Every structure is written in structure tokens, then in C-alpha cells.
Amino acid sequence: MKIKLFALLGLILVVSMTVLSVFFRGVEQGHLSFEIAKALIQLGLVAIVGTAISWCVSEYQHEQARMDKARDHKQQGQIRARELDRQRHEYRDDLLNKTLSRTVSAYASAKRSRRLLRARVGITSDAPGLLTIVDYDHYMEAVNDAQLELESLKGDVRTSSVAFSKSTEIAAWLKSMEGYLGSVVKEYEGGRHRVATEGAGVRFDQFEKLCDFLGKAESGNGFKEKVVDPFHFIQEAIRADLLHPKLPK
């Protein structure tokens, strides 16, 4: 475009000078016709130069406007990117906090049921350790709710794995917890009728899973190894993510 414009202006100049030279050929210097021709040439040059300068200024202004627009567009893009990044961090923190809170709640519910049921059957005393249907129903309901919540959390972690630096490990730990509690509930489903038919209760050690669930949380105990330990691993992993807000790639 620039080359075409200057070529056109040059052509106009050449044609103008050619026409003037034809019409004012032989005119003596100082003559009125000579002065008229000189004035026309000067006017033509001024017009051409003025047009060229005007075009250059216009091009400069257009280029500046284009650069300003591009700069504004870039700035707006950066602002949108920062806002999106902020929202992603807020969403991630909210997800991590909710996951941790729900895990703590489910774990606390299972542990509370375990502790209270231990007291009810008299494990830590000289009581015969009888399990009544009222206690069995009540506390297994809470354990069942905890197991269902942990199962739901496991699925949530898998579908939102990008938010967790150790999503695979956390899902595995949740699976360990809910799987163990599920086995206790499954035993309850199969053995409840035995307890229901005994008004005075049934010795709790007749139920293998329940016996382990109520046993002392030490090395070799299933509740410790499959529920307590995984729970603490999950806590540590999620809290580490909360302290390091950089999103995983």
C-alpha cells in the first residue's frame, strides 16, 4: 500500500511537470508565465509532500491505535488469566478443605461408634462382653454412614484428581478405610438376626470383624492399619497441598 501510494504521487509529479513543461516551453525567466509555471510546480510539490506527510501521520496514528488496542487486549487477557487462576485456586482450596473436613467427620463418626460400643459391651472391664441388638443397630448405623461417606469421597477424589498432588494415594487410603468399615457392616448384615434372637445379648467375640473393630488399636489390629493410619496419611497429604497453593500441571 505504501509503495503504491508513493508511486502514484511520483507519477502525478512527473505528469504535472511534463504538462507544465509542454505548456510553458520557451517562457523566459522573469516573465509572468514563467512565474505562473514556477508557482504551479511549487504548489504541486507542496500538495504532494503534504499528502505524503498526511498519509504518514495517519499511518502512524493507525499503528499507534493498533498497538494500543493490542496492548489493551493483552492486558485484559492477563487480567482474565489472573482472575481465572485466582478462581481455580479458590475452588481447589475449597475442594481440599471440604474433602479433609468430610474425611475427618467420617473418621470421627466411626471412631466414636467404636469407642462407645467398646464401652457398651464392656471390653475394658470384667464384663462378659455381651452385644445387644439395640447397641448393635445403633452403632452400626453410624459406621455404615461413615463407610458410605468415605466411598463417596473416594469417587470425588478420582474425578477431581488434578486438585490433589497425591490423588492416587488418597483414593487408595480412602478405599482402605471404607473397605474395612464395609466389611464390619457386611458382617452386621449377616449376623444381626443372631443378636436379635438373644434378648440378653451375644458375646461380641463371636463376630470376627466386629472383634477386630473393637480391639486395641495397635500393630496388627485391622482398624489401626486400615483406618487410623490411612486417615493420618490423608490428613498429611491434603494439608501439604493446602500449604503449597501452586496447582499441579
SESEVEX-840727 format. One record per residue (C-alpha): residue number from 1; chain; x, y, z. Coordinates in pm, whole numbers, padded with zeros to 5 digits. Layout:
<mikols>
<mikol nr="NUM" kette="A" x="X" y="Y" z="Z"/>
...
</mikols>
This chain:
<mikols>
<mikol nr="1" kette="A" x="00000" y="00000" z="00000"/>
<mikol nr="2" kette="A" x="00281" y="00241" z="00092"/>
<mikol nr="3" kette="A" x="00476" y="00167" z="-00226"/>
<mikol nr="4" kette="A" x="00167" y="00212" z="-00443"/>
<mikol nr="5" kette="A" x="00087" y="00548" z="-00284"/>
<mikol nr="6" kette="A" x="00437" y="00691" z="-00331"/>
<mikol nr="7" kette="A" x="00449" y="00556" z="-00686"/>
<mikol nr="8" kette="A" x="00119" y="00731" z="-00758"/>
<mikol nr="9" kette="A" x="00242" y="01059" z="-00609"/>
<mikol nr="10" kette="A" x="00563" y="01034" z="-00809"/>
<mikol nr="11" kette="A" x="00367" y="00968" z="-01124"/>
<mikol nr="12" kette="A" x="00146" y="01269" z="-01057"/>
<mikol nr="13" kette="A" x="00455" y="01484" z="-01005"/>
<mikol nr="14" kette="A" x="00616" y="01364" z="-01326"/>
<mikol nr="15" kette="A" x="00297" y="01411" z="-01526"/>
<mikol nr="16" kette="A" x="00242" y="01756" z="-01377"/>
<mikol nr="17" kette="A" x="00594" y="01869" z="-01460"/>
<mikol nr="18" kette="A" x="00565" y="01724" z="-01808"/>
<mikol nr="19" kette="A" x="00239" y="01908" z="-01872"/>
<mikol nr="20" kette="A" x="00383" y="02234" z="-01738"/>
<mikol nr="21" kette="A" x="00694" y="02199" z="-01947"/>
<mikol nr="22" kette="A" x="00478" y="02149" z="-02257"/>
<mikol nr="23" kette="A" x="00253" y="02448" z="-02195"/>
<mikol nr="24" kette="A" x="00525" y="02682" z="-02071"/>
<mikol nr="25" kette="A" x="00805" y="02575" z="-02304"/>
<mikol nr="26" kette="A" x="01020" y="02868" z="-02414"/>
<mikol nr="27" kette="A" x="00893" y="03102" z="-02145"/>
<mikol nr="28" kette="A" x="01168" y="03340" z="-02035"/>
<mikol nr="29" kette="A" x="01269" y="03372" z="-01672"/>
<mikol nr="30" kette="A" x="01104" y="03668" z="-01506"/>
<mikol nr="31" kette="A" x="00810" y="03655" z="-01742"/>
<mikol nr="32" kette="A" x="00464" y="03626" z="-01586"/>
<mikol nr="33" kette="A" x="00408" y="03288" z="-01748"/>
<mikol nr="34" kette="A" x="00735" y="03164" z="-01603"/>
<mikol nr="35" kette="A" x="00631" y="03277" z="-01256"/>
<mikol nr="36" kette="A" x="00294" y="03111" z="-01301"/>
<mikol nr="37" kette="A" x="00461" y="02786" z="-01403"/>
<mikol nr="38" kette="A" x="00705" y="02810" z="-01113"/>
<mikol nr="39" kette="A" x="00416" y="02871" z="-00872"/>
<mikol nr="40" kette="A" x="00222" y="02575" z="-01009"/>
<mikol nr="41" kette="A" x="00525" y="02348" z="-00970"/>
<mikol nr="42" kette="A" x="00576" y="02466" z="-00612"/>
<mikol nr="43" kette="A" x="00206" y="02423" z="-00539"/>
<mikol nr="44" kette="A" x="00215" y="02072" z="-00684"/>
<mikol nr="45" kette="A" x="00522" y="01982" z="-00480"/>
<mikol nr="46" kette="A" x="00364" y="02121" z="-00163"/>
<mikol nr="47" kette="A" x="00043" y="01928" z="-00233"/>
<mikol nr="48" kette="A" x="00231" y="01605" z="-00297"/>
<mikol nr="49" kette="A" x="00460" y="01645" z="00002"/>
<mikol nr="50" kette="A" x="00163" y="01746" z="00218"/>
<mikol nr="51" kette="A" x="-00031" y="01442" z="00103"/>
<mikol nr="52" kette="A" x="00267" y="01218" z="00178"/>
<mikol nr="53" kette="A" x="00314" y="01371" z="00524"/>
<mikol nr="54" kette="A" x="-00059" y="01349" z="00596"/>
<mikol nr="55" kette="A" x="-00059" y="00986" z="00494"/>
<mikol nr="56" kette="A" x="00247" y="00911" z="00711"/>
<mikol nr="57" kette="A" x="00086" y="01081" z="01011"/>
<mikol nr="58" kette="A" x="-00236" y="00890" z="00950"/>
<mikol nr="59" kette="A" x="-00043" y="00563" z="00924"/>
<mikol nr="60" kette="A" x="00148" y="00645" z="01241"/>
<mikol nr="61" kette="A" x="-00176" y="00718" z="01426"/>
<mikol nr="62" kette="A" x="-00334" y="00397" z="01296"/>
<mikol nr="63" kette="A" x="-00028" y="00199" z="01401"/>
<mikol nr="64" kette="A" x="-00032" y="00358" z="01744"/>
<mikol nr="65" kette="A" x="-00404" y="00282" z="01777"/>
<mikol nr="66" kette="A" x="-00341" y="-00077" z="01669"/>
<mikol nr="67" kette="A" x="-00056" y="-00110" z="01920"/>
<mikol nr="68" kette="A" x="-00269" y="00044" z="02196"/>
<mikol nr="69" kette="A" x="-00553" y="-00193" z="02113"/>
<mikol nr="70" kette="A" x="-00316" y="-00490" z="02111"/>
<mikol nr="71" kette="A" x="-00167" y="-00377" z="02443"/>
<mikol nr="72" kette="A" x="-00514" y="-00334" z="02595"/>
<mikol nr="73" kette="A" x="-00617" y="-00675" z="02463"/>
<mikol nr="74" kette="A" x="-00303" y="-00830" z="02614"/>
<mikol nr="75" kette="A" x="-00365" y="-00657" z="02948"/>
<mikol nr="76" kette="A" x="-00726" y="-00771" z="02950"/>
<mikol nr="77" kette="A" x="-00610" y="-01124" z="02872"/>
<mikol nr="78" kette="A" x="-00361" y="-01109" z="03160"/>
<mikol nr="79" kette="A" x="-00632" y="-00979" z="03395"/>
<mikol nr="80" kette="A" x="-00870" y="-01256" z="03287"/>
<mikol nr="81" kette="A" x="-00592" y="-01514" z="03327"/>
<mikol nr="82" kette="A" x="-00511" y="-01389" z="03678"/>
<mikol nr="83" kette="A" x="-00880" y="-01391" z="03772"/>
<mikol nr="84" kette="A" x="-00922" y="-01742" z="03634"/>
<mikol nr="85" kette="A" x="-00612" y="-01854" z="03822"/>
<mikol nr="86" kette="A" x="-00747" y="-01696" z="04142"/>
<mikol nr="87" kette="A" x="-01082" y="-01872" z="04096"/>
<mikol nr="88" kette="A" x="-00909" y="-02204" z="04031"/>
<mikol nr="89" kette="A" x="-00704" y="-02164" z="04348"/>
<mikol nr="90" kette="A" x="-01014" y="-02074" z="04549"/>
<mikol nr="91" kette="A" x="-01202" y="-02372" z="04406"/>
<mikol nr="92" kette="A" x="-00909" y="-02602" z="04478"/>
<mikol nr="93" kette="A" x="-00869" y="-02478" z="04835"/>
<mikol nr="94" kette="A" x="-01242" y="-02515" z="04890"/>
<mikol nr="95" kette="A" x="-01236" y="-02868" z="04749"/>
<mikol nr="96" kette="A" x="-00935" y="-02966" z="04960"/>
<mikol nr="97" kette="A" x="-01087" y="-02822" z="05276"/>
<mikol nr="98" kette="A" x="-01422" y="-02991" z="05216"/>
<mikol nr="99" kette="A" x="-01255" y="-03324" z="05136"/>
<mikol nr="100" kette="A" x="-01048" y="-03303" z="05454"/>
<mikol nr="101" kette="A" x="-01349" y="-03196" z="05661"/>
<mikol nr="102" kette="A" x="-01567" y="-03478" z="05528"/>
<mikol nr="103" kette="A" x="-01290" y="-03732" z="05584"/>
<mikol nr="104" kette="A" x="-01237" y="-03612" z="05941"/>
<mikol nr="105" kette="A" x="-01612" y="-03624" z="06005"/>
<mikol nr="106" kette="A" x="-01648" y="-03980" z="05870"/>
<mikol nr="107" kette="A" x="-01342" y="-04099" z="06062"/>
<mikol nr="108" kette="A" x="-01463" y="-03933" z="06383"/>
<mikol nr="109" kette="A" x="-01806" y="-04092" z="06342"/>
<mikol nr="110" kette="A" x="-01656" y="-04440" z="06301"/>
<mikol nr="111" kette="A" x="-01413" y="-04392" z="06587"/>
<mikol nr="112" kette="A" x="-01682" y="-04251" z="06816"/>
<mikol nr="113" kette="A" x="-01906" y="-04551" z="06742"/>
<mikol nr="114" kette="A" x="-01615" y="-04784" z="06809"/>
<mikol nr="115" kette="A" x="-01529" y="-04617" z="07138"/>
<mikol nr="116" kette="A" x="-01885" y="-04609" z="07266"/>
<mikol nr="117" kette="A" x="-01960" y="-04965" z="07155"/>
<mikol nr="118" kette="A" x="-01644" y="-05083" z="07333"/>
<mikol nr="119" kette="A" x="-01779" y="-04923" z="07648"/>
<mikol nr="120" kette="A" x="-02125" y="-05073" z="07596"/>
<mikol nr="121" kette="A" x="-02002" y="-05429" z="07562"/>
<mikol nr="122" kette="A" x="-01753" y="-05379" z="07845"/>
<mikol nr="123" kette="A" x="-01432" y="-05467" z="07664"/>
<mikol nr="124" kette="A" x="-01211" y="-05275" z="07905"/>
<mikol nr="125" kette="A" x="-01377" y="-05417" z="08217"/>
<mikol nr="126" kette="A" x="-01454" y="-05760" z="08359"/>
<mikol nr="127" kette="A" x="-01797" y="-05760" z="08192"/>
<mikol nr="128" kette="A" x="-01886" y="-06066" z="07977"/>
<mikol nr="129" kette="A" x="-01872" y="-05853" z="07658"/>
<mikol nr="130" kette="A" x="-02232" y="-05901" z="07553"/>
<mikol nr="131" kette="A" x="-02357" y="-05733" z="07239"/>
<mikol nr="132" kette="A" x="-02725" y="-05633" z="07241"/>
<mikol nr="133" kette="A" x="-02936" y="-05568" z="06933"/>
<mikol nr="134" kette="A" x="-03009" y="-05210" z="07043"/>
<mikol nr="135" kette="A" x="-02639" y="-05122" z="07062"/>
<mikol nr="136" kette="A" x="-02553" y="-05322" z="06751"/>
<mikol nr="137" kette="A" x="-02818" y="-05145" z="06544"/>
<mikol nr="138" kette="A" x="-02738" y="-04800" z="06677"/>
<mikol nr="139" kette="A" x="-02365" y="-04800" z="06631"/>
<mikol nr="140" kette="A" x="-02355" y="-04997" z="06307"/>
<mikol nr="141" kette="A" x="-02585" y="-04735" z="06155"/>
<mikol nr="142" kette="A" x="-02322" y="-04470" z="06226"/>
<mikol nr="143" kette="A" x="-02044" y="-04694" z="06094"/>
<mikol nr="144" kette="A" x="-02247" y="-04757" z="05778"/>
<mikol nr="145" kette="A" x="-02295" y="-04383" z="05724"/>
<mikol nr="146" kette="A" x="-01922" y="-04328" z="05765"/>
<mikol nr="147" kette="A" x="-01845" y="-04604" z="05516"/>
<mikol nr="148" kette="A" x="-02083" y="-04455" z="05257"/>
<mikol nr="149" kette="A" x="-01929" y="-04110" z="05302"/>
<mikol nr="150" kette="A" x="-01577" y="-04246" z="05255"/>
<mikol nr="151" kette="A" x="-01688" y="-04433" z="04944"/>
<mikol nr="152" kette="A" x="-01834" y="-04111" z="04804"/>
<mikol nr="153" kette="A" x="-01513" y="-03923" z="04886"/>
<mikol nr="154" kette="A" x="-01307" y="-04184" z="04705"/>
<mikol nr="155" kette="A" x="-01504" y="-04121" z="04387"/>
<mikol nr="156" kette="A" x="-01482" y="-03742" z="04430"/>
<mikol nr="157" kette="A" x="-01103" y="-03754" z="04464"/>
<mikol nr="158" kette="A" x="-01072" y="-03964" z="04150"/>
<mikol nr="159" kette="A" x="-01289" y="-03728" z="03943"/>
<mikol nr="160" kette="A" x="-01103" y="-03421" z="04077"/>
<mikol nr="161" kette="A" x="-00758" y="-03577" z="04074"/>
<mikol nr="162" kette="A" x="-00589" y="-03264" z="03929"/>
<mikol nr="163" kette="A" x="-00654" y="-03080" z="04258"/>
<mikol nr="164" kette="A" x="-00455" y="-03333" z="04462"/>
<mikol nr="165" kette="A" x="-00081" y="-03386" z="04434"/>
<mikol nr="166" kette="A" x="-00133" y="-03742" z="04567"/>
<mikol nr="167" kette="A" x="-00477" y="-03823" z="04428"/>
<mikol nr="168" kette="A" x="-00393" y="-04189" z="04359"/>
<mikol nr="169" kette="A" x="-00261" y="-04244" z="04712"/>
<mikol nr="170" kette="A" x="-00551" y="-04058" z="04875"/>
<mikol nr="171" kette="A" x="-00806" y="-04261" z="04678"/>
<mikol nr="172" kette="A" x="-00627" y="-04581" z="04785"/>
<mikol nr="173" kette="A" x="-00626" y="-04475" z="05150"/>
<mikol nr="174" kette="A" x="-00995" y="-04388" z="05134"/>
<mikol nr="175" kette="A" x="-01059" y="-04726" z="04974"/>
<mikol nr="176" kette="A" x="-00875" y="-04893" z="05263"/>
<mikol nr="177" kette="A" x="-01088" y="-04709" z="05519"/>
<mikol nr="178" kette="A" x="-01424" y="-04762" z="05353"/>
<mikol nr="179" kette="A" x="-01339" y="-05122" z="05264"/>
<mikol nr="180" kette="A" x="-01260" y="-05207" z="05625"/>
<mikol nr="181" kette="A" x="-01575" y="-05041" z="05760"/>
<mikol nr="182" kette="A" x="-01773" y="-05207" z="05481"/>
<mikol nr="183" kette="A" x="-01656" y="-05549" z="05597"/>
<mikol nr="184" kette="A" x="-01776" y="-05471" z="05950"/>
<mikol nr="185" kette="A" x="-02115" y="-05360" z="05815"/>
<mikol nr="186" kette="A" x="-02139" y="-05667" z="05592"/>
<mikol nr="187" kette="A" x="-02082" y="-05890" z="05894"/>
<mikol nr="188" kette="A" x="-02356" y="-05696" z="06073"/>
<mikol nr="189" kette="A" x="-02594" y="-05760" z="05784"/>
<mikol nr="190" kette="A" x="-02529" y="-06133" z="05803"/>
<mikol nr="191" kette="A" x="-02520" y="-06171" z="06182"/>
<mikol nr="192" kette="A" x="-02778" y="-05924" z="06310"/>
<mikol nr="193" kette="A" x="-03050" y="-06189" z="06333"/>
<mikol nr="194" kette="A" x="-02835" y="-06389" z="06577"/>
<mikol nr="195" kette="A" x="-02812" y="-06094" z="06811"/>
<mikol nr="196" kette="A" x="-03181" y="-06009" z="06767"/>
<mikol nr="197" kette="A" x="-03290" y="-06355" z="06885"/>
<mikol nr="198" kette="A" x="-03089" y="-06330" z="07204"/>
<mikol nr="199" kette="A" x="-03253" y="-06087" z="07441"/>
<mikol nr="200" kette="A" x="-02961" y="-06087" z="07683"/>
<mikol nr="201" kette="A" x="-02712" y="-06035" z="07401"/>
<mikol nr="202" kette="A" x="-02438" y="-06232" z="07227"/>
<mikol nr="203" kette="A" x="-02068" y="-06230" z="07305"/>
<mikol nr="204" kette="A" x="-01906" y="-05982" z="07069"/>
<mikol nr="205" kette="A" x="-01604" y="-06209" z="07008"/>
<mikol nr="206" kette="A" x="-01830" y="-06439" z="06807"/>
<mikol nr="207" kette="A" x="-01809" y="-06181" z="06530"/>
<mikol nr="208" kette="A" x="-01461" y="-06171" z="06374"/>
<mikol nr="209" kette="A" x="-01481" y="-05831" z="06204"/>
<mikol nr="210" kette="A" x="-01652" y="-05666" z="06498"/>
<mikol nr="211" kette="A" x="-01398" y="-05815" z="06736"/>
<mikol nr="212" kette="A" x="-01115" y="-05663" z="06533"/>
<mikol nr="213" kette="A" x="-01303" y="-05332" z="06502"/>
<mikol nr="214" kette="A" x="-01338" y="-05311" z="06880"/>
<mikol nr="215" kette="A" x="-00988" y="-05441" z="06951"/>
<mikol nr="216" kette="A" x="-00700" y="-05231" z="07080"/>
<mikol nr="217" kette="A" x="-00560" y="-05002" z="06807"/>
<mikol nr="218" kette="A" x="-00205" y="-05133" z="06794"/>
<mikol nr="219" kette="A" x="00023" y="-05311" z="06550"/>
<mikol nr="220" kette="A" x="-00160" y="-05599" z="06385"/>
<mikol nr="221" kette="A" x="-00504" y="-05452" z="06450"/>
<mikol nr="222" kette="A" x="-00706" y="-05403" z="06131"/>
<mikol nr="223" kette="A" x="-00876" y="-05086" z="06248"/>
<mikol nr="224" kette="A" x="-00541" y="-04921" z="06310"/>
<mikol nr="225" kette="A" x="-00374" y="-05039" z="05991"/>
<mikol nr="226" kette="A" x="-00667" y="-04993" z="05754"/>
<mikol nr="227" kette="A" x="-00847" y="-04695" z="05907"/>
<mikol nr="228" kette="A" x="-00636" y="-04500" z="06158"/>
<mikol nr="229" kette="A" x="-00308" y="-04497" z="05965"/>
<mikol nr="230" kette="A" x="-00463" y="-04419" z="05623"/>
<mikol nr="231" kette="A" x="-00663" y="-04138" z="05783"/>
<mikol nr="232" kette="A" x="-00346" y="-03973" z="05912"/>
<mikol nr="233" kette="A" x="-00180" y="-04015" z="05571"/>
<mikol nr="234" kette="A" x="-00476" y="-03841" z="05407"/>
<mikol nr="235" kette="A" x="-00462" y="-03556" z="05658"/>
<mikol nr="236" kette="A" x="-00091" y="-03506" z="05595"/>
<mikol nr="237" kette="A" x="-00127" y="-03514" z="05214"/>
<mikol nr="238" kette="A" x="-00418" y="-03268" z="05196"/>
<mikol nr="239" kette="A" x="-00266" y="-03027" z="05448"/>
<mikol nr="240" kette="A" x="00057" y="-03030" z="05249"/>
<mikol nr="241" kette="A" x="-00145" y="-02933" z="04938"/>
<mikol nr="242" kette="A" x="-00314" y="-02651" z="05129"/>
<mikol nr="243" kette="A" x="00025" y="-02517" z="05238"/>
<mikol nr="244" kette="A" x="00153" y="-02528" z="04879"/>
<mikol nr="245" kette="A" x="-00114" y="-02349" z="04673"/>
<mikol nr="246" kette="A" x="00055" y="-02399" z="04337"/>
<mikol nr="247" kette="A" x="-00178" y="-02600" z="04117"/>
<mikol nr="248" kette="A" x="-00044" y="-02925" z="03971"/>
<mikol nr="249" kette="A" x="00035" y="-02911" z="03599"/>
</mikols>
